[in-house]
Amino acid sequence: MQAHELSPLEELAAADEKRAALGYVHEAFAEAILSGVEADCFAHAALFAAFQELVETYGEEAVAVYAARLPERIRMGEFTVGLRQ
């Protein structure tokens, strides 16, 4: 969903920004759990908010193409932490 090729320096900066963003998401997740929100409820809400933002930024078709690749990525363990089921 990117418009242009990134230089190696830009790729490093983008990777750092993504790590920082993921850290914020993890913090929000932990805070919600401590406040009594069920983990799966928060995860669904986070996915909904993420897809809303992506559609607003890139448009429905680009996000649909991105989302179509998710089943394969999930099955390959890209989002698995710890033991695989």
C-alpha positions, 0 to 999 in steps of 0.5 A: 500500500505504499506509493513509492520505493523507499531508500534503505534509510527510509526503510529503517525509519519506517521500521522504527516508526512501526515498532514504536506504533506497535508498542503504543498498541500493546500499551493500550491493550494492556491498559484496557485489560487492566480496566476490565475490557475482555481481550477479544473485545479489545482486539476486535475494536482495534482491528475495526479502528485499524481498518477504518484508518487504512480505508480513510488513508488508502481507499477501500480497494487497496485495503481489500487487496491487503486484507485478502492476504491476511489468511495466508499470513495468519496461517504462516504464523506471521502473527503467532507469538509463543507456541503455535496451536 
